[in-house]
Amino acid sequence: MVPTPVGNLSDMSPRAVEVLKSCSLILAEDTRTSGVLLKHFDIATPLSSHHKFNEHSTLQPVISRIEAGENIALISDAGTPGISDPGFLLSRECRRNGIDVCTLPGPTAFVPALVNSGLPCDRFCFEGFLPVKKGRMTRLAEIAREPRTTVIYESPVRLVKTLQQLAEVCGAEREASVSREISKLHESTVKDSLSGLIEHFTACPPKGEIVIILAGDSATSVRAVHKNKYRQEE
């Protein structure tokens, strides 16, 4: 599992380049996007598609090739495979077949967004992309009660709607931050209440990949602390 840059190509590690050059095959989420990356680093390893629409059908052929002695690498369009990208199914199937999986450390968008937010990051909940329709409001209600900082991925066209829905369930004054274009030329992070963020991004429609960092429910946090204290006293 080889992480690739979420923006700046300089974030590609020498080890990642070495692995991609030495393996037998590279599985890529989008061969066109990955082809640009491989060309930049002079990587000539054969490339094959492996994405959410075909990963079930490609699993067994990949497993067979690994069992035959090949080393195969998986990359996504950007970031670490398996984090809101294909990777979990292949990793699980390798485990079931006794195949070692090595995941290189590397770029992922939510870590810099979380640290940049100024919100507590010692404990957090990663939500990734929320359901677009079915189950969305149930998930939002759960997030509203979550005492830990919550990480949400979102598209620019849905950002304002998501912030509005979060304000409805969490309260308009809940603290949050929105980071966009992590490690790219126009990277930015805006920190404010949900109402302030709604006002800002309504006036300035965003572009690029979005990470929302939402403060935890302080009321829930206080209740949890009191509950734990009560149990200890018992």
Accessible surface in RSA format (square Angstrom, percent):
REM  Atomic radii and reference values for relative SASA: ProtOr
REM  Chains: A
REM  Algorithm: Lee & Richards
REM  Probe-radius: 1.40
REM  Slices: 20
REM RES _ NUM      All-atoms   Total-Side   Main-Chain    Non-polar    All polar
REM                ABS   REL    ABS   REL    ABS   REL    ABS   REL    ABS   REL
RES MET A   1    26.84  13.9  12.81   8.5  14.02  33.4  11.55   9.8  15.28  20.2
RES VAL A   2     1.00   0.7   1.00   0.9   0.00   0.0   1.00   0.9   0.00   0.0
RES PRO A   3     3.88   2.8   1.66   1.5   2.21   8.0   1.66   1.4   2.21  13.8
RES THR A   4     1.62   1.1   1.62   1.6   0.00   0.0   1.62   2.2   0.00   0.0
RES PRO A   5    10.37   7.6   2.26   2.1   8.12  29.5   2.26   1.9   8.12  50.5
RES VAL A   6    24.37  16.0  14.90  13.5   9.47  22.8  16.06  14.0   8.31  22.5
RES GLY A   7    24.33  30.0   0.00   N/A  24.33  30.0   6.21  17.0  18.12  40.6
RES ASN A   8    73.52  50.7  64.68  62.5   8.85  21.3  12.95  31.2  60.57  58.5
RES LEU A   9    66.04  36.8  61.62  44.1   4.42  11.1  61.84  43.4   4.19  11.3
RES SER A  10    99.42  84.0  65.00  86.7  34.42  79.3  40.35  85.9  59.07  82.7
RES ASP A  11    64.23  45.0  46.76  46.5  17.47  41.3  15.31  36.0  48.92  48.8
RES MET A  12    13.13   6.8   0.00   0.0  13.13  31.3   0.79   0.7  12.34  16.4
RES SER A  13    39.32  33.2  33.58  44.8   5.74  13.2  34.89  74.3   4.43   6.2
RES PRO A  14   118.25  86.2 107.01  97.5  11.24  40.9 114.05  94.2   4.20  26.1
RES ARG A  15   118.10  49.6 114.60  58.4   3.50   8.3  51.68  70.6  66.43  40.3
RES ALA A  16     2.23   2.1   2.23   3.4   0.00   0.0   2.23   3.1   0.00   0.0
RES VAL A  17    22.27  14.7  22.27  20.2   0.00   0.0  22.27  19.3   0.00   0.0
RES GLU A  18   116.97  67.2 111.58  84.4   5.39  12.8  40.08  77.5  76.89  62.8
RES VAL A  19    43.32  28.5  42.72  38.7   0.60   1.4  43.27  37.6   0.05   0.1
RES LEU A  20     0.00   0.0   0.00   0.0   0.00   0.0   0.00   0.0   0.00   0.0
RES LYS A  21   107.99  52.7  84.52  51.9  23.47  55.9  42.30  38.1  65.69  70.0
RES SER A  22    88.56  74.8  52.25  69.7  36.30  83.6  46.11  98.2  42.45  59.5
RES CYS A  23    14.73  11.1   3.68   4.1  11.05  26.0   5.70  14.5   9.02   9.7
RES SER A  24    45.69  38.6  27.43  36.6  18.26  42.1  19.32  41.1  26.37  36.9
RES LEU A  25    11.57   6.4  11.57   8.3   0.00   0.0  11.57   8.1   0.00   0.0
RES ILE A  26     0.00   0.0   0.00   0.0   0.00   0.0   0.00   0.0   0.00   0.0
RES LEU A  27     3.25   1.8   3.25   2.3   0.00   0.0   3.25   2.3   0.00   0.0
RES ALA A  28     0.00   0.0   0.00   0.0   0.00   0.0   0.00   0.0   0.00   0.0
RES GLU A  29    41.20  23.7  35.28  26.7   5.92  14.1   6.47  12.5  34.73  28.4
RES ASP A  30    35.18  24.6  30.78  30.6   4.41  10.4  11.27  26.5  23.91  23.8
RES THR A  31    46.95  33.4  41.52  42.1   5.43  13.0  17.96  24.1  28.99  43.8
RES ARG A  32   191.85  80.6 178.27  90.9  13.58  32.3  86.61 118.4 105.24  63.8
RES THR A  33    64.79  46.1  55.16  55.9   9.64  23.0  40.61  54.5  24.19  36.6
RES SER A  34     3.19   2.7   1.01   1.3   2.19   5.0   2.19   4.7   1.01   1.4
RES GLY A  35    26.21  32.3   0.00   N/A  26.21  32.3  20.83  57.2   5.38  12.1
RES VAL A  36   107.42  70.7 102.50  92.8   4.93  11.9 105.51  91.7   1.91   5.2
RES LEU A  37    17.56   9.8  16.08  11.5   1.48   3.7  17.22  12.1   0.34   0.9
RES LEU A  38     7.39   4.1   7.39   5.3   0.00   0.0   7.39   5.2   0.00   0.0
RES LYS A  39   169.84  82.9 155.51  95.4  14.34  34.1 105.73  95.2  64.11  68.3
RES HIS A  40   106.71  58.3  78.39  54.5  28.32  72.5  51.19  52.8  55.52  64.6
RES PHE A  41    42.46  21.2  34.73  21.5   7.73  20.1  39.48  23.9   2.99   8.5
RES ASP A  42   117.40  82.2  95.60  95.2  21.79  51.5  32.19  75.8  85.21  85.0
RES ILE A  43    11.72   6.7   0.00   0.0  11.72  28.3   0.26   0.2  11.46  31.1
RES ALA A  44   101.25  93.1  66.61 102.8  34.63  78.8  76.67 108.0  24.57  65.1
RES THR A  45    15.70  11.2   3.02   3.1  12.68  30.2   5.69   7.6  10.01  15.1
RES PRO A  46    85.01  62.0  74.59  68.0  10.42  37.9  85.01  70.2   0.00   0.0
RES LEU A  47    54.27  30.2  23.45  16.8  30.82  77.5  23.45  16.5  30.82  82.9
RES SER A  48    44.22  37.4  39.09  52.2   5.13  11.8  15.09  32.1  29.13  40.8
RES SER A  49    42.68  36.1  37.07  49.5   5.61  12.9  14.46  30.8  28.22  39.5
RES HIS A  50     0.29   0.2   0.00   0.0   0.29   0.7   0.00   0.0   0.29   0.3
RES HIS A  51    49.13  26.9  49.13  34.1   0.00   0.0  30.82  31.8  18.31  21.3
RES LYS A  52   140.46  68.5 123.61  75.8  16.85  40.1  66.20  59.6  74.26  79.1
RES PHE A  53   168.74  84.4 132.05  81.8  36.69  95.5 137.09  83.1  31.65  90.6
RES ASN A  54    33.00  22.8  29.67  28.7   3.33   8.0  20.38  49.1  12.61  12.2
RES GLU A  55    18.50  10.6  18.37  13.9   0.13   0.3   0.00   0.0  18.50  15.1
RES HIS A  56   137.32  75.1 119.68  83.2  17.64  45.1  88.68  91.4  48.64  56.6
RES SER A  57    83.61  70.7  57.50  76.7  26.11  60.2  56.77 120.9  26.84  37.6
RES THR A  58    31.97  22.7  30.14  30.6   1.83   4.4  31.97  42.9   0.00   0.0
RES LEU A  59    19.52  10.9  19.52  14.0   0.00   0.0  19.52  13.7   0.00   0.0
RES GLN A  60   100.36  56.1  99.66  72.8   0.70   1.7  59.32 126.3  41.04  31.1
RES PRO A  61    74.09  54.0  66.21  60.4   7.88  28.7  73.48  60.7   0.61   3.8
RES VAL A  62     7.85   5.2   7.79   7.1   0.06   0.2   7.79   6.8   0.06   0.2
RES ILE A  63     0.20   0.1   0.20   0.1   0.00   0.0   0.20   0.1   0.00   0.0
RES SER A  64    53.31  45.1  46.66  62.3   6.65  15.3  30.98  66.0  22.33  31.3
RES ARG A  65    95.81  40.2  93.85  47.8   1.96   4.7  35.84  49.0  59.97  36.3
RES ILE A  66    36.36  20.7  28.31  21.1   8.05  19.4  28.31  20.4   8.05  21.8
RES GLU A  67   107.05  61.5  68.23  51.6  38.83  92.4  35.88  69.4  71.18  58.1
RES ALA A  68    86.00  79.1  42.31  65.3  43.69  99.4  54.92  77.3  31.08  82.3
RES GLY A  69    64.06  79.0   0.00   N/A  64.06  79.0  35.58  97.6  28.48  63.8
RES GLU A  70    49.59  28.5  44.97  34.0   4.62  11.0  25.14  48.6  24.45  20.0
RES ASN A  71   108.98  75.2 105.15 101.6   3.83   9.2  19.82  47.7  89.16  86.2
RES ILE A  72    33.71  19.2   2.14   1.6  31.57  76.1   2.80   2.0  30.92  83.9
RES ALA A  73     3.63   3.3   1.72   2.7   1.91   4.3   3.63   5.1   0.00   0.0
RES LEU A  74     4.81   2.7   3.63   2.6   1.18   3.0   3.63   2.5   1.18   3.2
RES ILE A  75     1.18   0.7   0.11   0.1   1.06   2.6   0.14   0.1   1.03   2.8
RES SER A  76     2.60   2.2   0.67   0.9   1.93   4.5   1.11   2.4   1.49   2.1
RES ASP A  77    58.24  40.8  43.43  43.2  14.81  35.0  19.14  45.0  39.10  39.0
RES ALA A  78    39.18  36.0  29.95  46.2   9.23  21.0  29.95  42.2   9.23  24.4
RES GLY A  79     3.97   4.9   0.00   N/A   3.97   4.9   3.97  10.9   0.00   0.0
RES THR A  80    21.38  15.2  19.82  20.1   1.56   3.7  16.68  22.4   4.70   7.1
RES PRO A  81     9.92   7.2   0.00   0.0   9.92  36.1   0.00   0.0   9.92  61.7
RES GLY A  82    32.94  40.6   0.00   N/A  32.94  40.6  10.20  28.0  22.74  50.9
RES ILE A  83    61.37  34.9  55.62  41.4   5.75  13.9  56.56  40.7   4.81  13.1
RES SER A  84    48.06  40.6   7.77  10.4  40.29  92.8  23.02  49.0  25.04  35.1
RES ASP A  85    41.47  29.1  24.57  24.5  16.91  40.0   6.46  15.2  35.01  34.9
RES PRO A  86    14.74  10.7   7.53   6.9   7.21  26.2  13.31  11.0   1.44   8.9
RES GLY A  87     2.38   2.9   0.00   N/A   2.38   2.9   1.76   4.8   0.62   1.4
RES PHE A  88   122.62  61.3 116.71  72.3   5.92  15.4 121.66  73.8   0.96   2.8
RES LEU A  89    22.47  12.5  21.55  15.4   0.92   2.3  21.55  15.1   0.92   2.5
RES LEU A  90     8.77   4.9   8.74   6.3   0.03   0.1   8.74   6.1   0.03   0.1
RES SER A  91    39.90  33.7  38.68  51.6   1.22   2.8  11.23  23.9  28.67  40.2
RES ARG A  92    86.97  36.5  81.79  41.7   5.18  12.3  28.48  38.9  58.49  35.5
RES GLU A  93    35.12  20.2  35.12  26.6   0.00   0.0   2.46   4.8  32.66  26.7
RES CYS A  94     5.25   4.0   5.25   5.9   0.00   0.0   0.00   0.0   5.25   5.7
RES ARG A  95   202.31  84.9 184.42  94.0  17.89  42.6  59.88  81.8 142.43  86.3
RES ARG A  96   159.46  67.0 119.38  60.9  40.08  95.4  49.82  68.1 109.64  66.4
RES ASN A  97    60.22  41.5  33.58  32.5  26.64  64.1   8.69  20.9  51.53  49.8
RES GLY A  98    70.27  86.7   0.00   N/A  70.27  86.7  38.73 106.3  31.54  70.6
RES ILE A  99    28.63  16.3  18.55  13.8  10.09  24.3  22.69  16.3   5.95  16.1
RES ASP A 100   143.17 100.3 117.28 116.7  25.89  61.2  39.94  94.0 103.22 102.9
RES VAL A 101    60.38  39.7  25.07  22.7  35.31  85.1  27.42  23.8  32.96  89.4
RES CYS A 102    77.18  58.4  64.08  71.5  13.10  30.8  39.96 101.2  37.22  40.1
RES THR A 103    74.53  53.0  50.05  50.7  24.48  58.3  35.61  47.8  38.92  58.8
RES LEU A 104     7.70   4.3   6.45   4.6   1.25   3.1   6.46   4.5   1.24   3.3
RES PRO A 105   107.16  78.1  87.47  79.7  19.69  71.6  99.29  82.0   7.87  48.9
RES GLY A 106    42.38  52.3   0.00   N/A  42.38  52.3  18.84  51.7  23.55  52.7
RES PRO A 107    27.30  19.9  14.83  13.5  12.47  45.3  26.70  22.0   0.60   3.7
RES THR A 108    23.71  16.9  18.48  18.7   5.23  12.5  16.07  21.6   7.63  11.5
RES ALA A 109    20.24  18.6  18.51  28.6   1.73   3.9  18.51  26.1   1.73   4.6
RES PHE A 110    24.07  12.0  24.07  14.9   0.00   0.0  24.07  14.6   0.00   0.0
RES VAL A 111    69.38  45.7  69.38  62.8   0.00   0.0  69.38  60.3   0.00   0.0
RES PRO A 112    46.99  34.2  40.79  37.2   6.20  22.5  46.99  38.8   0.00   0.0
RES ALA A 113     0.00   0.0   0.00   0.0   0.00   0.0   0.00   0.0   0.00   0.0
RES LEU A 114     6.37   3.5   6.12   4.4   0.25   0.6   6.12   4.3   0.25   0.7
RES VAL A 115    94.85  62.4  80.98  73.3  13.87  33.4  81.45  70.8  13.40  36.3
RES ASN A 116    56.00  38.6  47.72  46.1   8.28  19.9  12.75  30.7  43.25  41.8
RES SER A 117     6.76   5.7   0.00   0.0   6.76  15.6   0.00   0.0   6.76   9.5
RES GLY A 118    66.93  82.5   0.00   N/A  66.93  82.5  34.33  94.2  32.59  73.0
RES LEU A 119    18.66  10.4  12.92   9.2   5.74  14.4  13.48   9.5   5.18  13.9
RES PRO A 120    87.06  63.5  74.90  68.3  12.16  44.2  86.55  71.5   0.51   3.2
RES CYS A 121    55.79  42.2  40.39  45.0  15.40  36.2   1.47   3.7  54.32  58.6
RES ASP A 122   126.32  88.5  87.22  86.8  39.10  92.4  50.66 119.2  75.65  75.4
RES ARG A 123   149.99  63.0 142.81  72.8   7.18  17.1  59.63  81.5  90.36  54.8
RES PHE A 124    74.07  37.1  55.19  34.2  18.87  49.1  55.19  33.5  18.87  54.0
RES CYS A 125    25.14  19.0  21.46  23.9   3.69   8.7   3.69   9.3  21.46  23.1
RES PHE A 126    70.76  35.4  44.02  27.3  26.74  69.6  44.02  26.7  26.74  76.5
RES GLU A 127    40.59  23.3  24.49  18.5  16.10  38.3   3.07   5.9  37.52  30.6
RES GLY A 128     2.69   3.3   0.00   N/A   2.69   3.3   2.69   7.4   0.00   0.0
RES PHE A 129    98.37  49.2  79.29  49.1  19.09  49.7  79.29  48.1  19.09  54.6
RES LEU A 130     9.34   5.2   0.03   0.0   9.31  23.4   0.13   0.1   9.21  24.8
RES PRO A 131    34.22  24.9  21.18  19.3  13.04  47.4  33.86  28.0   0.36   2.2
RES VAL A 132    80.13  52.7  68.53  62.0  11.60  28.0  68.56  59.6  11.57  31.4
RES LYS A 133   176.33  86.0 154.92  95.1  21.42  51.0 105.45  94.9  70.89  75.5
RES LYS A 134   193.97  94.6 172.03 105.6  21.94  52.2 125.12 112.6  68.84  73.3
RES GLY A 135    39.73  49.0   0.00   N/A  39.73  49.0  27.34  75.0  12.39  27.8
RES ARG A 136    11.29   4.7  10.56   5.4   0.73   1.7   9.09  12.4   2.20   1.3
RES MET A 137    95.60  49.5  90.84  60.1   4.76  11.3  86.32  73.4   9.27  12.3
RES THR A 138    87.76  62.4  81.01  82.1   6.75  16.1  53.50  71.9  34.26  51.8
RES ARG A 139    80.63  33.9  79.81  40.7   0.82   2.0   7.52  10.3  73.11  44.3
RES LEU A 140     0.00   0.0   0.00   0.0   0.00   0.0   0.00   0.0   0.00   0.0
RES ALA A 141    35.13  32.3  33.37  51.5   1.77   4.0  34.72  48.9   0.42   1.1
RES GLU A 142    87.07  50.0  79.58  60.2   7.49  17.8  28.95  56.0  58.12  47.5
RES ILE A 143     4.27   2.4   2.07   1.5   2.20   5.3   3.52   2.5   0.75   2.0
RES ALA A 144    10.72   9.9   8.08  12.5   2.64   6.0   8.13  11.4   2.59   6.9
RES ARG A 145   137.13  57.6 134.28  68.5   2.84   6.8  60.60  82.8  76.52  46.4
RES GLU A 146    28.27  16.2  24.62  18.6   3.65   8.7   6.74  13.0  21.53  17.6
RES PRO A 147    50.00  36.4  36.35  33.1  13.65  49.6  36.48  30.1  13.52  84.0
RES ARG A 148    81.99  34.4  77.08  39.3   4.91  11.7   9.02  12.3  72.97  44.2
RES THR A 149     3.66   2.6   1.70   1.7   1.96   4.7   0.00   0.0   3.66   5.5
RES THR A 150     1.72   1.2   1.72   1.7   0.00   0.0   0.16   0.2   1.57   2.4
RES VAL A 151     0.00   0.0   0.00   0.0   0.00   0.0   0.00   0.0   0.00   0.0
RES ILE A 152     0.00   0.0   0.00   0.0   0.00   0.0   0.00   0.0   0.00   0.0
RES TYR A 153    22.38  10.4  22.20  12.6   0.18   0.5  19.57  14.7   2.81   3.5
RES GLU A 154     3.84   2.2   2.93   2.2   0.91   2.2   0.03   0.1   3.81   3.1
RES SER A 155    26.12  22.1  23.73  31.7   2.39   5.5  26.12  55.6   0.00   0.0
RES PRO A 156    38.21  27.8  31.52  28.7   6.68  24.3  31.80  26.3   6.41  39.8
RES VAL A 157   134.89  88.8  97.55  88.3  37.34  90.0 105.56  91.7  29.33  79.6
RES ARG A 158    75.00  31.5  74.44  37.9   0.56   1.3  24.72  33.8  50.28  30.5
RES LEU A 159     0.00   0.0   0.00   0.0   0.00   0.0   0.00   0.0   0.00   0.0
RES VAL A 160    35.44  23.3  35.30  32.0   0.15   0.4  35.30  30.7   0.15   0.4
RES LYS A 161   108.88  53.1 106.16  65.1   2.71   6.5  56.54  50.9  52.33  55.7
RES THR A 162     0.00   0.0   0.00   0.0   0.00   0.0   0.00   0.0   0.00   0.0
RES LEU A 163     0.00   0.0   0.00   0.0   0.00   0.0   0.00   0.0   0.00   0.0
RES GLN A 164    80.20  44.8  78.28  57.2   1.92   4.6  18.89  40.2  61.31  46.5
RES GLN A 165    25.91  14.5  25.91  18.9   0.00   0.0   7.93  16.9  17.98  13.6
RES LEU A 166     0.00   0.0   0.00   0.0   0.00   0.0   0.00   0.0   0.00   0.0
RES ALA A 167    15.63  14.4   9.91  15.3   5.72  13.0  10.17  14.3   5.47  14.5
RES GLU A 168   133.23  76.5  94.40  71.4  38.83  92.4  46.53  90.0  86.70  70.8
RES VAL A 169    50.58  33.3  22.48  20.3  28.10  67.7  28.19  24.5  22.39  60.7
RES CYS A 170    20.94  15.8   0.00   0.0  20.94  49.2   3.30   8.4  17.64  19.0
RES GLY A 171    34.05  42.0   0.00   N/A  34.05  42.0  32.06  88.0   1.99   4.5
RES ALA A 172    43.99  40.4  36.65  56.6   7.34  16.7  36.65  51.6   7.34  19.4
RES GLU A 173   131.77  75.7 117.31  88.8  14.46  34.4  69.10 133.7  62.67  51.2
RES ARG A 174    32.56  13.7  22.38  11.4  10.18  24.2  16.50  22.5  16.06   9.7
RES GLU A 175   107.80  61.9 105.91  80.1   1.89   4.5  29.44  57.0  78.35  64.0
RES ALA A 176     3.17   2.9   0.00   0.0   3.17   7.2   0.01   0.0   3.16   8.4
RES SER A 177     0.47   0.4   0.47   0.6   0.00   0.0   0.47   1.0   0.00   0.0
RES VAL A 178     0.45   0.3   0.00   0.0   0.45   1.1   0.00   0.0   0.45   1.2
RES SER A 179     0.00   0.0   0.00   0.0   0.00   0.0   0.00   0.0   0.00   0.0
RES ARG A 180    41.49  17.4  41.44  21.1   0.05   0.1   8.47  11.6  33.02  20.0
RES GLU A 181    28.82  16.5  28.31  21.4   0.52   1.2   0.49   0.9  28.33  23.1
RES ILE A 182    12.23   7.0   8.62   6.4   3.61   8.7   8.62   6.2   3.61   9.8
RES SER A 183    30.29  25.6  15.54  20.7  14.75  34.0  24.59  52.4   5.70   8.0
RES LYS A 184    81.36  39.7  66.13  40.6  15.23  36.3  40.11  36.1  41.24  43.9
RES LEU A 185   163.84  91.2 127.74  91.4  36.10  90.8 135.38  95.1  28.46  76.6
RES HIS A 186   120.20  65.7 111.90  77.8   8.30  21.2  77.00  79.4  43.20  50.3
RES GLU A 187    73.39  42.1  48.90  37.0  24.49  58.3  15.40  29.8  57.99  47.3
RES SER A 188    41.57  35.1  33.95  45.3   7.62  17.6  37.26  79.3   4.31   6.0
RES THR A 189    42.28  30.1  12.09  12.3  30.19  71.9  10.43  14.0  31.84  48.1
RES VAL A 190    35.77  23.5  32.91  29.8   2.86   6.9  35.77  31.1   0.00   0.0
RES LYS A 191   117.97  57.6  90.72  55.7  27.25  64.9  52.47  47.2  65.50  69.8
RES ASP A 192    69.93  49.0  55.68  55.4  14.25  33.7  14.66  34.5  55.27  55.1
RES SER A 193    20.02  16.9  16.31  21.8   3.72   8.6  10.31  21.9   9.72  13.6
RES LEU A 194     0.00   0.0   0.00   0.0   0.00   0.0   0.00   0.0   0.00   0.0
RES SER A 195    43.29  36.6  36.74  49.0   6.55  15.1  28.84  61.4  14.45  20.2
RES GLY A 196    15.91  19.6   0.00   N/A  15.91  19.6  12.80  35.1   3.11   7.0
RES LEU A 197     0.02   0.0   0.02   0.0   0.00   0.0   0.02   0.0   0.00   0.0
RES ILE A 198    31.48  17.9  31.48  23.4   0.00   0.0  31.48  22.7   0.00   0.0
RES GLU A 199   130.75  75.1 123.03  93.1   7.72  18.4  47.66  92.2  83.08  67.8
RES HIS A 200    70.82  38.7  63.64  44.2   7.17  18.3  43.42  44.7  27.40  31.9
RES PHE A 201     6.90   3.5   5.46   3.4   1.45   3.8   5.46   3.3   1.45   4.1
RES THR A 202    86.24  61.3  67.05  68.0  19.19  45.7  68.10  91.5  18.14  27.4
RES ALA A 203    80.26  73.8  45.41  70.1  34.85  79.3  55.55  78.2  24.71  65.5
RES CYS A 204    66.34  50.2  59.34  66.2   6.99  16.4  23.34  59.1  43.00  46.4
RES PRO A 205   103.69  75.6  85.51  77.9  18.18  66.1  85.88  70.9  17.81 110.7
RES PRO A 206    18.80  13.7   4.17   3.8  14.62  53.2   9.31   7.7   9.48  58.9
RES LYS A 207   158.95  77.5 156.59  96.1   2.36   5.6 100.57  90.5  58.38  62.2
RES GLY A 208    23.96  29.5   0.00   N/A  23.96  29.5  17.12  47.0   6.84  15.3
RES GLU A 209   111.87  64.2 110.56  83.6   1.31   3.1  43.60  84.3  68.26  55.7
RES ILE A 210     3.54   2.0   0.00   0.0   3.54   8.5   0.00   0.0   3.54   9.6
RES VAL A 211     4.94   3.3   4.94   4.5   0.00   0.0   4.94   4.3   0.00   0.0
RES ILE A 212     0.00   0.0   0.00   0.0   0.00   0.0   0.00   0.0   0.00   0.0
RES ILE A 213     0.00   0.0   0.00   0.0   0.00   0.0   0.00   0.0   0.00   0.0
RES LEU A 214     0.47   0.3   0.46   0.3   0.01   0.0   0.46   0.3   0.01   0.0
RES ALA A 215    13.40  12.3  12.58  19.4   0.82   1.9  12.58  17.7   0.82   2.2
RES GLY A 216    17.22  21.2   0.00   N/A  17.22  21.2   3.73  10.2  13.49  30.2
RES ASP A 217    22.23  15.6  22.21  22.1   0.02   0.0   0.71   1.7  21.51  21.5
RES SER A 218    83.51  70.6  77.81 103.8   5.71  13.1  46.89  99.8  36.63  51.3
RES ALA A 219    51.80  47.6  43.33  66.9   8.46  19.3  51.15  72.0   0.64   1.7
RES THR A 220    23.20  16.5  22.94  23.3   0.25   0.6  22.90  30.8   0.29   0.4
RES SER A 221    36.76  31.1  34.24  45.7   2.52   5.8  29.46  62.7   7.30  10.2
RES VAL A 222    83.32  54.8  81.20  73.5   2.12   5.1  83.32  72.4   0.00   0.0
RES ARG A 223   142.04  59.6 134.56  68.6   7.48  17.8  75.46 103.1  66.59  40.4
RES ALA A 224    41.07  37.8  34.47  53.2   6.60  15.0  40.69  57.3   0.38   1.0
RES VAL A 225    95.90  63.1  92.80  84.0   3.11   7.5  94.87  82.4   1.03   2.8
RES HIS A 226   119.04  65.1 113.82  79.1   5.22  13.4  69.11  71.2  49.93  58.1
RES LYS A 227   118.81  58.0 112.15  68.8   6.66  15.9  67.33  60.6  51.48  54.8
RES ASN A 228    75.70  52.2  74.37  71.9   1.33   3.2  16.56  39.9  59.14  57.2
RES LYS A 229   124.45  60.7 122.50  75.2   1.95   4.6  67.13  60.4  57.32  61.1
RES TYR A 230   135.45  63.2 133.75  76.1   1.70   4.4  95.93  72.1  39.52  48.7
RES ARG A 231   140.88  59.2 127.81  65.2  13.07  31.1  42.88  58.6  98.00  59.4
RES GLN A 232   151.52  84.7 115.64  84.5  35.88  85.4  48.17 102.5 103.34  78.4
RES GLU A 233   125.67  72.1  87.16  65.9  38.50  91.7  48.32  93.5  77.34  63.1
RES GLU A 234   147.12  84.5  80.47  60.9  66.65 158.7  54.37 105.2  92.75  75.7
END  Absolute sums over single chains surface
CHAIN  1 A    12827.3      10256.5       2570.8       7127.4       5699.8
END  Absolute sums over all chains
TOTAL         12827.3      10256.5       2570.8       7127.4       5699.8
